[in-house]
Amino acid sequence: MDFLMFQLEKNSLVPIYEQLYSEIKDAIINGAIKEGEKLPSKRNLAEYLAVSQTTIEFAYSQLVAEGFISSEARKGYYVQSLEELALIEQEAPIFTQEEKITDVISIDFSPGKIDTESFPFAIWRKYAKEIVSEVNKDFLQLGHPQGDYILRQQISAYLYQSRGVKCTAEQIILGSGTEQLMPLIIRLLGQEAIYGIENPGYPLTHHLFLDDSQKSVPIPVDAEGILVSQLEETNATVMYVTPSHQFPTGAVLSATRRSQLLSWAYQQDNRYIIEDDYDSEFRYTGRPIPSLQGIDQNQRVIYLSTFSKSLMPSLRIAYAVLPKSLITLYKQKYSYYAATVPRMDQHLLAKFMEDGYFAKHLNKMRKIYKRKLEIVTKTIAKFNPIVTISGEQAGMHLLLTIQTSKSEEELVLLAKQAGIRVYGLREYVTGGLDSLTEPKIVLGFGGLEANDIQTSITTLIKAWGIAKTP
């Protein structure tokens, strides 16, 4: 089946799953997809179109509901006969993603969720009132294209103290999220760059490389992080890594491999490392691990992070620290850019950091998330050895390995039917990985209330039917 016919616009206001639903429906009606034809599996189509399996599932579910396709257990999805359809002239209403998710999900183990109960609303509101004032009317104008100096200065000081990052405010550029900064970095590194990407890895960056038509090479990950030995066998010139807490496995890049990775970058002038330090603030065992950028002696590491986990995802402030050679190139090529972060938000955050409230908030949240993690690990321990965990040293998610005959897709679906959202590790895989034998589930705990964690996990295990629940 030729799915090159599908034109999915990822920047459209229409959700991807709705676009895909419409494309398949039209293809069936027009005869491009024949009666009785088998549709690709959710996994294969998700990989081909560079979207999540959840997106494919939403589209397929609507097509099943309307009778365009049928689902046969353990076989797949097949196109139905149009003659058997009670076609109605008025188009059937399409479910919205909000309705599909919000109305059904009662327990959410998404790794991107944060604790919202402990946010310092009173202090944030105080600074917001001070910033939104006639005194600061200049903030209505465009600021520095890299972001206002006052915030870049605060970020520079914070990074040095907490992560050992060595940089000046002049090396920092601000953006409204990783998805805004990464395409800029990709353009800065040039069309000749070939990217090594962690496998499994962060889906957003995988999609960005595909969207920008950049060549990418999947590099396997094990318990010590990426396999640098396999990277060395490729023609990659840039390696994207999450070394402090690999997403989604939770692995921490070992000291030996950190040295190997830096050595790899030093071997050729055009090699760089993109270090995404997305949740490095939260480490629960041992001493804090220094950033790759902090031990880089040759200016080959591009450091990337956000305030999504440390403060809130909706703040939309991310930052990149560019090596001196690249910041010079950036100023030459993109000095006409306007910063994509509102200036009032920049100054609010700068004041919040300057007065010490950011550090206080982080200290508080480390204790809260550590407590939540302790409850998670204690609860999961009751189901050992059927369910085991890994990647719990840092961050706000960990990995469950399940001893069961059920597949990852079955586990995700069973959880969904019980009103629980979880994600299988294979959803983050590019291509096949022979090492993925047992089902593995990515379990986020940041957004759960501490008092609800034990019950939520027990409910999940019960939905899977893999162990006796207490």
N, C-alpha and C positions, 0 to 999 in steps of 0.2 A: 504494500500500500504506500502511495506516495504522499507523505505528509509535508512535502515542500510546498504544497498548495496552501497551507495554512499561513496566514499573515497575522501574526500576533504583535500588537503594539504594546510594549512594556511600559511606555510612558503615557499611555492613554488613561483617561478617567474611568473607562470601562474595565472592570476586573478581568484579569487574564483568563480565569476559569469560564467567565461568561462569553468572552471572545471565542474560546476554544469550543464551547458548547454550540455557539452559533455556526462556527465554521463546519463542525462535523454534521450538524443538523442539515445545513444547506447542501453539503456534499452528498448526504443520503437522499435528500429530496431530488437533487439534480442528477442522481445516478452515478456520480463520480465514485461513490463507495457503494458497492453492489449488495443486494439482499443476500444474507447468509455469510457475508464476509466477516472474518474475525478482526476485531480491533487490536492494536498493540496492547501489551500489558501496561498497567499504570507505571511500573518502574521503567520499562523501555521507552515509553512515550515521554515520561518526565525527563529522562536523560537526554533524549533526542531534542526536545524543545527547550531544555535548560530551565525547567520549572520544577516546583515541588510535586511530590506524588499526591499531596493533598489537593493541589490545583486540579490534577487529572481526575481525582476521585469526585470532586465537586461537579465537574463537567459530565462525567460518566453517569453520576447519580441522577442528574436532571434528565439526561437522555433516556435512562431506564424508566424514570417516573413518567415520562411522556410517551413511552412505548416505541421510541426509535431504535433502541437496542435492548438486548436481554442479557442478563448475567447468568452464566451457568457455572455452578460450583466446581472449582478446581480446573475449569477449562478456559474461562475467559468471557469476553463480551462479544456478542454477535449482532449484526444488523438485522432488524426485523423487516418483514414484508410491509410495504407502504399500503397495500390493499387492506391489511388487517388493522390499520390505524384509523381511528375515528378523528380524521383531520378536521379541525375547527378553523374557520376563517379568522376569527379573532385570535391573535397570538397569545399563547399561554403565558401567564406572568412568570418571570424568571425569579427564583429566590435570590435574595441579596446575601453577600457573604456575612453581613452583620446578623441577619436573621438566622442563617445557617449555623453560625458559631455561638452567638450570645444566648440564643434560646435553648440550646442543647447542653452546652458544656457547663458542668457544675464544679468540676475539679480541674485546675489548669496547672500542669507540670511544665509549661513552656520555659525554656532556658532564658528567655529574654525578659521575664517578669522580675520586678523589684518589689521590695517591701515599701508600701505607700503609707503605712500607719505611722512610721517613725520620721517622716520628713519634717524639717523645722519650718512649718508653715508661717508661724508668727514672725520669725526673723526674716524669712524670704519676703513676706508681705511688707515688712518695715522698709527693707531696702528698695522694694518695687515702688513704694510711695515716694521715697526720696528721689529715686531716679526719674520717675515720671513727673517732672516739674518744669515750669517756665525757665528756671535757672539753667536747665540742661537742654534748652531748645536747639542747641547745636547738634544734638544727637539725632535730630530729624534729617540731617544732611548725611551724605555718604562719608564714611570714614576711610581709614587706610585700607588698601586692597588686601593686605595680609591679615587684617583684623586690627583693632585699636591696640596701641602699644601697651597700655596699662594692663590689659588681660594677658597679652603675650608675655609680659614681664612676670606676672604672677605665675603663669604656667611654667615658665622657664625655671623659676625658683623652686616651685613645687616638684618638678621632675628631677631636679638635681638632688633634693633632699630625700625624696621617696624612692626614686628609681635609679639614681646615679647617672641620669642622662646629662651629658655635657653639651650645652648649647647656649646660645644667646637668644634674646627675644627676636632678633633680626632673622633667625633661622626658622622661625615658626610661622606657619600659615594656618588660618582658621577656616573652617568650612562647616556647612550645615549637615554633618554626618559623613561617615566613611564612604557612602555611595556617591558623595559629591567630590570628596578629595581624591579617591582612587582613580577616576577617569583623568583627573588633572595630572596625577603622578604618571599614569600610563602614557599620556601625551608627552610629558616631560622626558621620559626615558626613550622615546622614539619608536618608530615602527619596526626597527630591527630587533627589539628586545623579545626574548622568549622567556616565558614565565614558568617557574616551577611552582606548583600549587599543592598544598597538603591534601592527602587523600586517605581517609575522609577529611573534609574541611568545610570552612565557612561558605555556605551556598551563595551569599551575596557576591563575594569576590569571584567565585567561579562564573557567575552570570555576567559580571562586569567584563571579565576577560573575553567571554564569548560574544557579548554585545559589541565590544570594541574590535572584534575580529582579530584579537591577538592570539598568537600561538601560545599554547600552554601545555605543560607536561605534568601529569599527576605523579607525585612522589609519595610512596607509602609511609604510613605512620605506625610506630609500635609503642611500647611502654616507655621508651626514652625519647619520643618525639620523631621527627622525620628521619628517614634513613639517608644520611648524607652520602653514604657510599653509592646509593642508587642515583642521587642527584648528580654525582660526579660522572656518571656514565651517560648523561644526557647532554644536549646542546643548550640547556637553559642558561640564561644570562642574569636573570633576576629570580630570587626565591622569596615567595610570600610565606611567612611563618607566624604562628601564634605560640611563641616559645614558653611563656610563663604559665600558660594553662591552655593547652591545645584544644581548639574547638573542632569537633565535639567530644573527643575521647578523654579530655582532661589530662593528658600526659604532659609532663614537664620536660622540656628539652635538657638532656643531661649535660654536665660540664664538658665531657669529652666531645659530644656532638656540637656544642656551641663553638668550641675551638676549631673543630673540623669545618663547620659552616663558615666561620670567618676566614679560615685558610682558603677555602674554596673561592670566596669572594675576592681575596687578594691576588689570586692567580692571573686574573685578566682585568684590564682597565675598565671594561664595560660591564662588569658584574656588580650587582647591588643586592642587598637584602632588605625586604620590607618587613619590619617588625611591628606586628599588630599587638599592642599590649592592652587589649580591650577590657580585661577585668583584673589587672595585676594588683589592684588595691586590696584584694581580699585573698590573703594567704593564711592558712590555719596551722600549718605544721612547719617546724624548722625556721631558719632565718630567711628573710626576704631574698629572693633571687635577683641579682642585678640585671638590668636590661642589657641586651646585646649591644645597643648603641653606646652604653657606658663603658664597655670594654673594647670597643672598636677603635683601633689605632690608626686606621687609614681612611676614615670618612666614607665608609661603604654602606652604612646602615641608615635607612629611612625609617624613622620612628613614627608610629601612628597610634592614636588613642582617642577616646571620647569621654564625655561625662555621662553617658547613658546608664552605666551601671552604678557609678559613684553618686550620682544625683538623681537623674530621671531621663528616660529615653526621649521624652517629648521636648526636652530643652534644645535639642538639635545643635549641639556645639561639639565639633570634633577638631582635632589639630594634628598637623604633621610637622615633624622636625626634619628639615632637609639638610644633607651634607653641604658644606660651604660651596662646593662647585655647582651643585644643583640649585641652591638658592640664588646664586648669581645668574644661572641660566633662566630660572623662573622670573626674576626681575626683568630680564631682557625680553622674554617672550610674553609675559602675562601681567605686566605692570598696569595695563589698562583694565584689568578685572576689578569688579566691585566685590567686597566681602559679602558672603551670603548669609552671615549671621547678623540679626538686628543689633544695632549699636546699644540700645538700652539693655538688651539681654547681656551683651558683653560687659558693660559697666556694672550691672547688677552682680554678675558672677565675680568680676574682679574685686569688688568691694567685699563680697562674701568671703573670698579667699584671703584678701588682705587683712581683714579683721580676725582671722583665725577660725571662723565658723566652719569652713570647709574641712579643716583638719579635725575639728571636734566631731563633725558629722561622720567622717570616715571612721574614726575610732569607735563611735557608737555603733555604726552599722557592722563593723567587723565582729563585734561581740554578738550582735543580733543574728547575723548570718552563721557565725560559728555555733551558736546555740541551736539554730535550725538544723545545721548539718549534723550535730550530735544526735538530734532526735531522729533524723533520717537514717543515719547509720545504725543506731540502736534498734530501730524498727525493722530495718532490712535484715539485720543479724538474726532475727527470729526465723527467717525463711532460708537461711544458709543450710546446705550448699546449693539449693535449687536456684536461689537468687544471690548473686554476689556483686560487689561494687568495685569501681576503680575510678581514678581521677578525682578523688575527694580532697586532695591537698590544698586546693585553692578554688576560687570562683564561686558561682552560684548554681552550678549543675554538676552532676556526676553521671557515670555510665553504669547501667545495670546489665549484667550478663545472665541470661535465663537458660536453665537446663530444662528444655521442653522439646517436644516434637512439633510444636506449633511454630509457624514462621513469624518473622517480624511483622509482616503485613497483617497476619491474623491477630497478633497481640495488640497492634495499634487499633484495628477495627473493633475488637472486643472491648477495648477501653473506651472507644468512641461511643459504642452502643450503650455503655454504662454512664455516659456523660462525662468522660475523663479524657483530657487531651494529653497525649504523649507522642514522641517522635522516635521512629526507628533509626538506627545508625546508618542503614543503607540509604536513607534519604539524603545523606550528605556525601555519598560516594560518587566519584566520577569514574565511570567504567567499572570493570569487575575487580573484586579483591578476593583472592583465594583464601585469605586469612579469615574472612568473615564467615565462620561456620555456624556458631551458636547465635541465636537472636540476641541483639543488644539494643537497649532502650536508653535514650538520652532523657534524664530526669532533672528538670529544673525545680528548685525549691525556694527561690528568692521571693516569689510572690505569694507563697502560702503563709497563713497565720500559723505561728508555732503550735498553738493549741489544736490545730486541725491536721497537722502533718501525719501523726500516727494513724488517725482514722482514714485519711485520704489514701495512704499507702496500703493499708489493710483492705480498703475497698477496691483498689487497683488489683491487688493480688487475687482477691476473690473473683473479680471480673474475668481474670485470666484463667481461673480454675486450675492452677498449677501446684498449689500447696494448701494445706489446711490453715485457715486463718484463726487466730486466737479469739 
